[in-house]
Amino acid sequence: MALQELDLTAVFIKTEQWWIAYIKELPGVNTQGHTLEEARSNLDEALQEMLEINRGMSDEEFGPATIRETIHLRAS
């Protein structure tokens, strides 16, 4: 699989004890950390896990007879 680049918006919110982190464009990709750096690292991990899970579910659900194509999205 070729690496592709896509700009997403990471949001970080400081609370008393945590940094809450999520990706604005991808509901469900969220996490937290005690420090901003930990929240960034955890968010990257959450995104990678979500992508792996979704790819795996697609393969299991629809099987090999499914056509899969790469698309290029232009968002503003």
The first five atom37 places (N, CA, C, CB, O) and aatype in JSON, in Angstrom:
{
  "aatype": [12, 0, 10, 5, 6, 10, 3, 10, 16, 0, 19, 13, 9, 11, 16, 6, 5, 17, 17, 9, 0, 18, 9, 11, 6, 10, 14, 7, 19, 2, 16, 5, 7, 8, 16, 10, 6, 6, 0, 1, 15, 2, 10, 3, 6, 0, 10, 5, 6, 12, 10, 6, 9, 2, 1, 7, 12, 15, 3, 6, 6, 13, 7, 14, 0, 16, 9, 1, 6, 16, 9, 8, 10, 1, 0, 15],
  "atom_mask": [
    [1, 1, 1, 1, 1],
    [1, 1, 1, 1, 1],
    [1, 1, 1, 1, 1],
    [1, 1, 1, 1, 1],
    [1, 1, 1, 1, 1],
    [1, 1, 1, 1, 1],
    [1, 1, 1, 1, 1],
    [1, 1, 1, 1, 1],
    [1, 1, 1, 1, 1],
    [1, 1, 1, 1, 1],
    [1, 1, 1, 1, 1],
    [1, 1, 1, 1, 1],
    [1, 1, 1, 1, 1],
    [1, 1, 1, 1, 1],
    [1, 1, 1, 1, 1],
    [1, 1, 1, 1, 1],
    [1, 1, 1, 1, 1],
    [1, 1, 1, 1, 1],
    [1, 1, 1, 1, 1],
    [1, 1, 1, 1, 1],
    [1, 1, 1, 1, 1],
    [1, 1, 1, 1, 1],
    [1, 1, 1, 1, 1],
    [1, 1, 1, 1, 1],
    [1, 1, 1, 1, 1],
    [1, 1, 1, 1, 1],
    [1, 1, 1, 1, 1],
    [1, 1, 1, 0, 1],
    [1, 1, 1, 1, 1],
    [1, 1, 1, 1, 1],
    [1, 1, 1, 1, 1],
    [1, 1, 1, 1, 1],
    [1, 1, 1, 0, 1],
    [1, 1, 1, 1, 1],
    [1, 1, 1, 1, 1],
    [1, 1, 1, 1, 1],
    [1, 1, 1, 1, 1],
    [1, 1, 1, 1, 1],
    [1, 1, 1, 1, 1],
    [1, 1, 1, 1, 1],
    [1, 1, 1, 1, 1],
    [1, 1, 1, 1, 1],
    [1, 1, 1, 1, 1],
    [1, 1, 1, 1, 1],
    [1, 1, 1, 1, 1],
    [1, 1, 1, 1, 1],
    [1, 1, 1, 1, 1],
    [1, 1, 1, 1, 1],
    [1, 1, 1, 1, 1],
    [1, 1, 1, 1, 1],
    [1, 1, 1, 1, 1],
    [1, 1, 1, 1, 1],
    [1, 1, 1, 1, 1],
    [1, 1, 1, 1, 1],
    [1, 1, 1, 1, 1],
    [1, 1, 1, 0, 1],
    [1, 1, 1, 1, 1],
    [1, 1, 1, 1, 1],
    [1, 1, 1, 1, 1],
    [1, 1, 1, 1, 1],
    [1, 1, 1, 1, 1],
    [1, 1, 1, 1, 1],
    [1, 1, 1, 0, 1],
    [1, 1, 1, 1, 1],
    [1, 1, 1, 1, 1],
    [1, 1, 1, 1, 1],
    [1, 1, 1, 1, 1],
    [1, 1, 1, 1, 1],
    [1, 1, 1, 1, 1],
    [1, 1, 1, 1, 1],
    [1, 1, 1, 1, 1],
    [1, 1, 1, 1, 1],
    [1, 1, 1, 1, 1],
    [1, 1, 1, 1, 1],
    [1, 1, 1, 1, 1],
    [1, 1, 1, 1, 1]
  ],
  "atom_positions": [
    [[0.85, -1.17, 0.0], [0.0, 0.0, 0.0], [0.89, 1.23, 0.0], [-0.96, 0.0, 1.22], [1.79, 1.35, 0.83]],
    [[0.65, 2.14, -0.92], [1.43, 3.36, -1.01], [1.04, 4.32, 0.12], [1.23, 4.04, -2.37], [-0.12, 4.41, 0.52]],
    [[2.04, 5.01, 0.62], [1.77, 6.02, 1.64], [1.15, 7.24, 0.99], [3.06, 6.4, 2.4], [1.57, 7.68, -0.08]],
    [[0.15, 7.77, 1.65], [-0.52, 8.95, 1.14], [-0.56, 10.0, 2.24], [-1.95, 8.62, 0.65], [-0.48, 9.67, 3.42]],
    [[-0.66, 11.24, 1.85], [-0.67, 12.32, 2.8], [-2.04, 12.98, 2.83], [0.42, 13.34, 2.46], [-2.64, 13.22, 1.78]],
    [[-2.51, 13.25, 4.01], [-3.81, 13.88, 4.19], [-3.72, 14.77, 5.42], [-4.95, 12.81, 4.33], [-3.28, 14.31, 6.48]],
    [[-4.13, 16.0, 5.3], [-4.1, 16.91, 6.44], [-5.4, 16.8, 7.21], [-3.87, 18.37, 5.99], [-6.48, 16.97, 6.65]],
    [[-5.3, 16.52, 8.52], [-6.45, 16.45, 9.41], [-6.23, 17.43, 10.55], [-6.65, 14.99, 9.95], [-5.11, 17.9, 10.77]],
    [[-7.29, 17.74, 11.27], [-7.21, 18.71, 12.36], [-7.23, 17.99, 13.7], [-8.37, 19.71, 12.27], [-8.23, 17.39, 14.08]],
    [[-6.11, 18.06, 14.42], [-6.03, 17.51, 15.77], [-6.42, 18.63, 16.74], [-4.58, 16.94, 16.09], [-5.91, 19.75, 16.65]],
    [[-7.32, 18.31, 17.66], [-7.78, 19.28, 18.66], [-7.32, 18.79, 20.03], [-9.34, 19.46, 18.6], [-7.5, 17.63, 20.38]],
    [[-6.74, 19.7, 20.81], [-6.26, 19.38, 22.15], [-6.9, 20.35, 23.14], [-4.71, 19.45, 22.22], [-6.85, 21.57, 22.95]],
    [[-7.5, 19.81, 24.2], [-8.18, 20.61, 25.2], [-7.57, 20.3, 26.56], [-9.71, 20.35, 25.2], [-7.53, 19.14, 26.96]],
    [[-7.11, 21.32, 27.26], [-6.49, 21.13, 28.58], [-7.57, 21.17, 29.66], [-5.41, 22.22, 28.85], [-8.35, 22.12, 29.73]],
    [[-7.62, 20.13, 30.48], [-8.48, 20.12, 31.67], [-7.57, 20.17, 32.89], [-9.43, 18.85, 31.7], [-6.36, 20.33, 32.74]],
    [[-8.12, 20.03, 34.06], [-7.3, 20.09, 35.26], [-6.24, 19.0, 35.29], [-8.16, 19.99, 36.49], [-5.1, 19.26, 35.68]],
    [[-6.59, 17.8, 34.88], [-5.66, 16.67, 34.98], [-5.22, 16.1, 33.64], [-6.29, 15.6, 35.79], [-4.22, 15.37, 33.59]],
    [[-5.92, 16.39, 32.58], [-5.68, 15.72, 31.3], [-5.59, 16.71, 30.15], [-6.76, 14.71, 31.03], [-6.07, 17.85, 30.23]],
    [[-4.97, 16.24, 29.08], [-5.12, 16.84, 27.76], [-6.05, 15.9, 26.99], [-3.71, 17.04, 27.02], [-5.7, 14.74, 26.77]],
    [[-7.2, 16.38, 26.59], [-8.15, 15.62, 25.78], [-7.77, 15.88, 24.31], [-9.66, 16.03, 26.08], [-7.48, 17.02, 23.94]],
    [[-7.78, 14.84, 23.5], [-7.36, 14.98, 22.1], [-8.33, 14.24, 21.19], [-5.92, 14.47, 21.9], [-8.77, 13.13, 21.5]],
    [[-8.64, 14.86, 20.05], [-9.45, 14.17, 19.04], [-9.14, 14.74, 17.66], [-10.96, 14.32, 19.36], [-8.56, 15.82, 17.53]],
    [[-9.53, 13.99, 16.64], [-9.38, 14.45, 15.26], [-10.74, 14.94, 14.79], [-8.82, 13.31, 14.33], [-11.71, 14.18, 14.75]],
    [[-10.79, 16.2, 14.44], [-12.05, 16.86, 14.1], [-12.82, 16.16, 12.99], [-11.78, 18.29, 13.69], [-14.04, 16.03, 13.06]],
    [[-12.11, 15.7, 11.98], [-12.77, 15.12, 10.8], [-13.12, 13.64, 10.95], [-11.89, 15.29, 9.6], [-13.79, 13.08, 10.08]],
    [[-12.68, 13.0, 12.03], [-12.89, 11.56, 12.19], [-13.53, 11.24, 13.53], [-11.56, 10.81, 12.05], [-12.82, 10.99, 14.51]],
    [[-14.84, 11.24, 13.6], [-15.51, 10.91, 14.86], [-15.04, 9.55, 15.38], [-17.03, 10.92, 14.69], [-14.9, 8.6, 14.61]],
    [[-14.81, 9.47, 16.66], [-14.4, 8.22, 17.27], [-12.9, 8.1, 17.47], [0.0, 0.0, 0.0], [-12.44, 7.23, 18.2]],
    [[-12.12, 8.96, 16.83], [-10.67, 8.95, 17.04], [-10.38, 10.0, 18.11], [-9.87, 9.24, 15.7], [-10.22, 11.18, 17.82]],
    [[-10.32, 9.53, 19.35], [-10.09, 10.43, 20.47], [-9.34, 9.71, 21.57], [-11.41, 11.0, 21.01], [-9.33, 8.48, 21.63]],
    [[-8.7, 10.49, 22.43], [-7.88, 9.92, 23.5], [-7.59, 11.0, 24.51], [-6.57, 9.31, 22.94], [-8.22, 12.06, 24.51]],
    [[-6.64, 10.73, 25.38], [-6.21, 11.71, 26.37], [-4.78, 11.4, 26.79], [-7.17, 11.73, 27.6], [-4.25, 10.33, 26.48]],
    [[-4.17, 12.33, 27.5], [-2.83, 12.12, 28.04], [-2.59, 13.09, 29.18], [0.0, 0.0, 0.0], [-3.23, 14.14, 29.26]],
    [[-1.66, 12.75, 30.05], [-1.32, 13.64, 31.16], [-0.56, 14.87, 30.67], [-0.5, 12.9, 32.22], [-0.62, 15.93, 31.29]],
    [[0.16, 14.72, 29.56], [0.89, 15.84, 28.97], [0.43, 16.01, 27.52], [2.44, 15.61, 29.04], [-0.18, 15.11, 26.94]],
    [[0.73, 17.17, 26.96], [0.37, 17.4, 25.56], [1.09, 16.41, 24.66], [0.7, 18.84, 25.14], [0.49, 15.88, 23.71]],
    [[2.35, 16.15, 24.93], [3.11, 15.2, 24.11], [2.51, 13.79, 24.2], [4.58, 15.17, 24.55], [2.42, 13.09, 23.19]],
    [[2.11, 13.38, 25.4], [1.49, 12.07, 25.56], [0.16, 12.01, 24.81], [1.27, 11.75, 27.06], [-0.16, 11.0, 24.18]],
    [[-0.62, 13.09, 24.85], [-1.89, 13.13, 24.12], [-1.65, 13.04, 22.62], [-2.66, 14.42, 24.45], [-2.39, 12.35, 21.92]],
    [[-0.62, 13.73, 22.12], [-0.28, 13.65, 20.68], [0.08, 12.22, 20.29], [0.89, 14.6, 20.34], [-0.4, 11.7, 19.28]],
    [[0.91, 11.6, 21.08], [1.34, 10.23, 20.8], [0.15, 9.27, 20.85], [2.42, 9.78, 21.81], [0.01, 8.41, 19.98]],
    [[-0.7, 9.42, 21.85], [-1.88, 8.57, 21.98], [-2.85, 8.78, 20.83], [-2.58, 8.83, 23.31], [-3.5, 7.84, 20.38]],
    [[-2.95, 10.03, 20.34], [-3.86, 10.31, 19.23], [-3.35, 9.65, 17.95], [-4.0, 11.83, 19.02], [-4.15, 9.1, 17.18]],
    [[-2.06, 9.7, 17.72], [-1.49, 9.02, 16.56], [-1.78, 7.53, 16.62], [0.03, 9.27, 16.47], [-2.16, 6.91, 15.62]],
    [[-1.6, 6.95, 17.8], [-1.87, 5.52, 17.98], [-3.35, 5.2, 17.77], [-1.43, 5.07, 19.39], [-3.69, 4.2, 17.15]],
    [[-4.23, 6.06, 18.28], [-5.68, 5.84, 18.11], [-6.07, 5.89, 16.63], [-6.49, 6.9, 18.91], [-6.89, 5.1, 16.18]],
    [[-5.48, 6.81, 15.89], [-5.76, 6.91, 14.45], [-5.29, 5.66, 13.72], [-5.08, 8.16, 13.85], [-6.03, 5.11, 12.91]],
    [[-4.07, 5.21, 14.0], [-3.56, 4.01, 13.33], [-4.41, 2.78, 13.64], [-2.11, 3.76, 13.75], [-4.69, 1.97, 12.75]],
    [[-4.83, 2.64, 14.89], [-5.68, 1.52, 15.28], [-7.03, 1.58, 14.57], [-5.89, 1.5, 16.79], [-7.53, 0.55, 14.12]],
    [[-7.62, 2.77, 14.48], [-8.91, 2.91, 13.8], [-8.79, 2.51, 12.34], [-9.42, 4.35, 13.91], [-9.67, 1.82, 11.82]],
    [[-7.73, 2.93, 11.68], [-7.55, 2.57, 10.27], [-7.39, 1.06, 10.09], [-6.33, 3.3, 9.7], [-7.98, 0.47, 9.19]],
    [[-6.6, 0.43, 10.94], [-6.41, -1.03, 10.87], [-7.72, -1.77, 11.12], [-5.36, -1.49, 11.88], [-8.04, -2.71, 10.4]],
    [[-8.47, -1.35, 12.12], [-9.74, -2.0, 12.44], [-10.72, -1.86, 11.29], [-10.34, -1.41, 13.73], [-11.36, -2.84, 10.9]],
    [[-10.84, -0.64, 10.74], [-11.8, -0.43, 9.64], [-11.42, -1.23, 8.4], [-11.88, 1.04, 9.28], [-12.29, -1.78, 7.73]],
    [[-10.13, -1.3, 8.09], [-9.71, -2.11, 6.93], [-10.01, -3.58, 7.16], [-8.2, -1.92, 6.67], [-10.48, -4.27, 6.25]],
    [[-9.75, -4.06, 8.35], [-10.03, -5.46, 8.67], [-11.5, -5.78, 8.62], [0.0, 0.0, 0.0], [-11.88, -6.83, 8.1]],
    [[-12.34, -4.89, 9.14], [-13.79, -5.13, 9.11], [-14.3, -5.14, 7.68], [-14.53, -4.06, 9.92], [-15.18, -5.94, 7.35]],
    [[-13.77, -4.28, 6.84], [-14.19, -4.25, 5.44], [-13.85, -5.56, 4.75], [-13.53, -3.07, 4.71], [-14.67, -6.09, 4.0]],
    [[-12.66, -6.08, 4.99], [-12.24, -7.34, 4.37], [-13.11, -8.5, 4.84], [-10.76, -7.62, 4.68], [-13.5, -9.35, 4.05]],
    [[-13.41, -8.53, 6.15], [-14.22, -9.62, 6.7], [-15.67, -9.53, 6.26], [-14.14, -9.61, 8.21], [-16.29, -10.54, 5.95]],
    [[-16.21, -8.33, 6.23], [-17.63, -8.15, 5.97], [-18.01, -8.41, 4.52], [-18.04, -6.75, 6.34], [-19.04, -9.02, 4.24]],
    [[-17.18, -7.96, 3.59], [-17.57, -8.01, 2.2], [-16.84, -9.07, 1.38], [-17.35, -6.7, 1.58], [-17.31, -9.44, 0.3]],
    [[-15.71, -9.55, 1.85], [-15.01, -10.63, 1.19], [-14.24, -10.22, -0.05], [0.0, 0.0, 0.0], [-14.18, -9.04, -0.39]],
    [[-13.64, -11.2, -0.73], [-12.74, -10.93, -1.85], [-13.44, -10.48, -3.13], [-11.93, -12.15, -2.13], [-12.77, -9.98, -4.03]],
    [[-14.74, -10.65, -3.25], [-15.44, -10.26, -4.47], [-15.72, -8.76, -4.51], [-16.75, -11.04, -4.59], [-16.32, -8.27, -5.47]],
    [[-15.3, -8.05, -3.51], [-15.53, -6.61, -3.43], [-14.47, -5.85, -4.22], [-15.53, -6.15, -1.97], [-13.29, -6.2, -4.17]],
    [[-14.88, -4.83, -4.94], [-13.94, -3.96, -5.65], [-13.51, -2.86, -4.7], [-14.58, -3.37, -6.96], [-14.35, -2.2, -4.09]],
    [[-12.21, -2.66, -4.58], [-11.66, -1.6, -3.73], [-10.8, -0.7, -4.59], [-10.83, -2.2, -2.53], [-9.96, -1.17, -5.35]],
    [[-11.02, 0.6, -4.47], [-10.25, 1.56, -5.25], [-9.74, 2.66, -4.32], [-11.11, 2.16, -6.39], [-10.39, 3.0, -3.33]],
    [[-8.59, 3.21, -4.66], [-8.08, 4.37, -3.95], [-8.75, 5.6, -4.52], [-6.52, 4.46, -4.05], [-8.85, 5.77, -5.73]],
    [[-9.21, 6.47, -3.63], [-9.81, 7.73, -4.08], [-8.99, 8.89, -3.52], [-11.31, 7.84, -3.64], [-8.33, 8.76, -2.49]],
    [[-9.03, 9.98, -4.2], [-8.34, 11.18, -3.77], [-9.41, 12.23, -3.43], [-7.34, 11.71, -4.87], [-10.19, 12.64, -4.29]],
    [[-9.44, 12.64, -2.18], [-10.43, 13.58, -1.73], [-9.85, 14.98, -1.68], [-10.98, 13.17, -0.37], [-8.69, 15.17, -1.3]],
    [[-10.63, 15.93, -2.04], [-10.23, 17.33, -1.92], [-11.2, 17.97, -0.95], [-10.22, 18.07, -3.32], [-12.4, 18.07, -1.22]],
    [[-10.69, 18.38, 0.17], [-11.55, 18.98, 1.2], [-11.1, 20.41, 1.46], [-11.51, 18.14, 2.5], [-9.93, 20.76, 1.29]],
    [[-12.05, 21.21, 1.87], [-11.7, 22.59, 2.2], [-12.14, 22.91, 3.6], [-12.34, 23.57, 1.22], [-11.94, 24.03, 4.07]]
  ]
}
